[in-house]
Structures are given as structure tokens and as C-alpha cells.
Amino acid sequence: MQDIIEISSQVKRNVIVSVMVGLVGLCLAGIAFSVLPKSLYLIGIFLTSASLVALLIAWVKFREPQFSFLLSRTFILYKHRHGQWQLDWRNIQRVDVPRVTRGLEHKSLDMVAIKIKDYSVFLEAISPRLMTNILMEQRPLLFHEMPASKGCATGSCHSDDILEHDYFKDSNGIEYKGIQAMFANRMTKLRARLGYDVFVAGSELDRPEKEFVDLLRQCQQRVLTASDNEVR
């Protein structure tokens, strides 16, 4: 295994292309305003709006970290514009592509999911800003596998089910409050429904979700095997 394996995010791609599209569009809009009669100014307005959207997309892409994952011999480091989290290989119980039931079918989500062993270690290695962002962005995951008693079969879920309590006590007796407690309660809820604690969108990877899962499994196996050999 390499000392560090770097994983690029698909979101980061085509930044220069987006910038060029935006700049060319603005140039064409300027020409349209100067050449076309006022009755056709709508074309220039449309080009200007589309160009600004392209530049905005480029700015969002530019803000993303160069690498979304760094896989070392001791841990996984996930990087996001809102922060990062770190997870030791020994703290991973399972990693896979999560699946949900829709009617009689099982459908794979476009995500990679990780089930961890010790919440306390993980909670200390994730930035508060990122926890807040994940709580907001991954809220739709709560609607998968919702118990029928919650009323989600009809699309009307209780509002208190998507709100997390700000107190949490883990299996080691450690107490958490505030955003850490809310994030821990969310992980507990997702584990009960989907079987995993941490989820990463496929768009943040440089390969299909299944291939990334295989890579993580291979790295973990090699790290654990090497560690066991050193102990012996």
C-alpha cells in the first residue's frame, strides 16, 4: 500500500471549462447588447444570466479541496470545504454501498457508507462546521426505511423525527452536548434505519462507489494485517 492514496472529487473537475464558458458568454452578451436592437435585448439578458451561473458554478468548484480523501497507513481523512473528519482503520466495522427498499425492490444509493465502532473517537476528529453541514445536507436519508408507524408511507413524517436532541451518552458513558450530541444522535438514527453511521456522496469520489468500497476494504485489510504482523 502507498504511504498516501489521494482521491479527487468529481465536483472539482472542469473548473477552467466553467470559467471559460462564463467569460465567453459575457463577451457574447456584450456584443449582443451593442449590435442587436433593443427589441432583442432579451437574448443578451439570457446570455448574461447563463454566464453568471457558469461563473458561480466555477467558484463553488474552486472552493472544494483538491482531494476529497487521503488514505494513509493509519487513517482515512475526508476533506470538505466546511471542514474534515478523520477515521482510523481499526475504528471501521464495515464499509459498503448502502441499499434501501422501495416496494419489492432493493436499490443502491449513490453513496458510500461506513459503520464505525467507537463514536467518541470519531466525534473528536470531525470539525463542528462539517457536522452542521452534514446534518442539513443528509437529512433526506432519514426518509429511507422510515417505519410505517411514523406515517412516512403517506409522505407525512413527524417533524420531531428530523430534529436531533442536543444530549447524547455513548456506550462508554461519555456525555456529549450541543452539535456533537446532535450529530451522534443522527448517526444512531441512520444506523438503525440504514445500518451505517457515516455517508459520503458518490460525486465526491474519483471512481464508482463500488470500486471505492473495494479500495477501502483492501487498504484496511493490508493495514490490519501489517499491524498484526508487527505485534507478533
C-alpha positions in Angstrom: 0.0 0.0 0.0 1.2 3.5 -0.8 2.0 5.9 2.0 -0.9 8.1 1.0 -3.6 7.5 -1.6 -5.2 10.7 -2.9 -8.8 10.7 -4.1 -10.0 13.6 -6.1 -13.6 14.8 -6.1 -15.7 14.8 -9.3 -17.1 18.1 -8.1 -13.7 19.7 -8.5 -13.5 18.8 -12.2 -13.9 21.2 -15.2 -13.3 24.4 -13.2 -11.4 26.0 -16.0 -14.1 24.9 -18.5 -16.8 26.6 -16.4 -14.8 29.8 -16.2 -14.2 29.9 -19.9 -17.9 29.3 -20.7 -18.8 32.1 -18.3 -16.3 34.6 -19.8 -17.2 33.7 -23.4 -20.8 34.1 -22.6 -20.3 37.5 -21.1 -18.4 38.6 -24.2 -21.2 37.4 -26.4 -23.7 39.1 -24.2 -21.8 42.4 -24.5 -21.7 42.0 -28.3 -25.4 41.2 -28.3 -26.2 44.4 -26.4 -24.1 46.5 -28.7 -25.3 45.0 -32.0 -28.8 43.8 -31.6 -31.8 46.2 -31.5 -33.5 46.9 -28.1 -36.3 44.5 -29.1 -33.9 41.6 -29.0 -32.1 42.6 -25.7 -33.7 39.6 -24.1 -31.0 37.5 -25.9 -28.3 39.5 -24.2 -30.0 39.2 -20.8 -30.3 35.4 -21.2 -26.6 35.1 -22.2 -25.6 37.3 -19.2 -27.6 35.2 -16.8 -26.3 31.9 -18.1 -22.7 33.2 -18.0 -23.1 34.3 -14.3 -24.4 30.9 -13.4 -21.4 29.3 -15.1 -19.0 31.5 -13.2 -20.9 30.8 -9.9 -20.5 27.1 -10.6 -16.8 27.6 -11.2 -16.4 29.4 -7.9 -18.2 26.7 -6.0 -16.0 24.1 -7.7 -12.9 26.1 -7.0 -13.7 26.3 -3.2 -13.7 22.5 -2.9 -10.5 20.9 -1.6 -8.1 19.4 -4.2 -8.6 15.9 -2.7 -11.7 14.7 -1.0 -10.0 11.7 0.6 -6.5 10.9 1.8 -5.9 7.3 2.7 -2.8 6.8 4.9 -1.5 3.7 6.6 -3.2 4.7 9.9 -6.4 6.6 9.0 -8.8 7.9 6.4 -9.0 11.7 6.1 -12.1 13.2 4.5 -11.8 16.8 3.4 -14.7 19.2 2.6 -14.9 23.0 2.2 -16.7 23.1 5.5 -14.1 21.0 7.4 -12.9 17.5 7.7 -13.1 14.2 9.6 -10.6 11.5 10.4 -11.3 7.8 11.0 -8.7 5.2 12.0 -8.8 1.9 10.1 -9.3 0.0 13.3 -12.4 2.0 14.0 -14.2 0.8 10.9 -16.5 -2.1 11.4 -18.0 -2.2 7.9 -18.0 -0.2 4.6 -20.3 -0.7 1.7 -22.7 0.9 -0.8 -26.0 1.4 1.2 -29.2 -0.2 -0.1 -32.8 0.8 0.6 -36.1 -1.0 0.0 -38.5 0.6 -2.4 -41.6 -1.6 -2.7 -40.4 -5.1 -3.6 -37.0 -3.8 -4.9 -33.7 -3.1 -3.3 -32.0 0.0 -4.7 -28.4 1.1 -4.1 -27.9 4.7 -3.1 -25.2 6.8 -4.9 -23.2 6.9 -1.7 -20.5 5.1 0.3 -21.4 4.3 3.9 -19.2 3.4 6.9 -20.2 1.8 10.1 -17.8 2.7 12.9 -17.0 1.0 16.2 -16.4 3.9 18.6 -18.4 7.1 18.3 -16.3 9.0 20.9 -13.0 8.8 18.8 -14.8 9.9 15.7 -16.7 12.8 17.3 -13.4 14.3 18.4 -12.0 14.1 14.9 -14.7 16.0 13.0 -15.0 19.7 12.7 -18.2 21.4 14.1 -18.8 23.2 10.8 -18.8 20.0 8.9 -21.1 18.3 11.4 -23.6 21.1 10.9 -23.4 20.9 7.2 -23.9 17.1 7.2 -26.9 17.4 9.5 -28.5 19.7 6.9 -27.4 18.1 3.7 -28.0 14.4 4.6 -31.4 15.0 6.2 -33.2 13.2 3.2 -31.5 10.0 4.3 -33.9 10.0 7.3 -36.8 9.3 5.0 -35.4 6.0 3.8 -36.6 2.9 5.7 -39.0 5.1 7.8 -41.2 2.9 10.0 -44.8 2.8 8.8 -45.9 3.9 12.3 -44.2 7.3 11.6 -46.7 8.0 8.8 -44.0 8.2 6.1 -45.8 5.7 3.9 -48.1 8.7 3.0 -45.3 11.2 2.9 -46.2 12.9 6.1 -43.4 12.4 8.7 -43.4 13.9 12.1 -41.3 17.0 12.3 -39.6 15.8 15.6 -38.2 12.8 13.8 -35.8 15.0 11.7 -34.7 17.1 14.7 -31.9 15.8 16.9 -31.6 16.1 20.6 -28.6 18.0 22.0 -27.7 15.4 24.5 -26.0 12.0 23.9 -24.4 9.4 26.1 -22.2 6.8 24.3 -21.6 3.2 25.3 -18.5 4.2 27.3 -20.6 6.6 29.4 -19.1 9.7 27.8 -21.7 12.5 27.6 -21.9 15.0 24.7 -23.9 18.2 24.3 -24.6 20.6 21.5 -23.7 19.9 17.9 -21.6 16.8 18.8 -24.6 15.3 20.6 -26.9 16.1 17.7 -24.5 14.5 15.2 -24.2 11.4 17.4 -28.0 11.1 17.6 -28.2 11.4 13.8 -25.6 8.6 13.4 -27.6 6.4 15.8 -30.8 7.0 13.9 -29.2 6.3 10.5 -27.6 3.2 11.8 -31.0 1.9 13.0 -32.5 2.6 9.5 -29.7 2.0 7.0 -27.1 0.1 9.0 -24.4 2.7 8.8 -23.2 5.9 10.6 -21.2 8.0 8.0 -22.3 8.6 4.4 -20.3 10.2 1.5 -21.9 11.1 -1.8 -20.6 9.4 -4.9 -20.0 12.7 -6.5 -17.1 13.3 -4.1 -15.2 10.3 -5.4 -13.0 9.8 -8.5 -14.4 6.3 -9.3 -17.7 4.3 -9.0 -18.9 3.8 -5.4 -18.3 0.0 -5.5 -14.7 0.4 -6.7 -14.1 2.9 -3.8 -15.6 0.4 -1.3 -13.3 -2.3 -2.7 -10.3 0.1 -2.3 -11.2 0.9 1.3 -11.6 -2.8 2.1 -8.2 -3.7 0.6 -6.4 -0.8 2.4 -8.0 -1.7 5.7 -7.1 -5.4 5.3 -3.5 -4.6 4.4 -3.1 -2.2 7.3 -4.6 -4.5 9.9 -2.5 -7.5 8.6 0.7 -5.4 8.7 -0.2 -4.3 12.2 -0.9 -7.8 13.4 2.5 -9.0 11.9 4.3 -6.2 13.8 2.7 -7.3 17.1 3.9 -10.9 16.5 
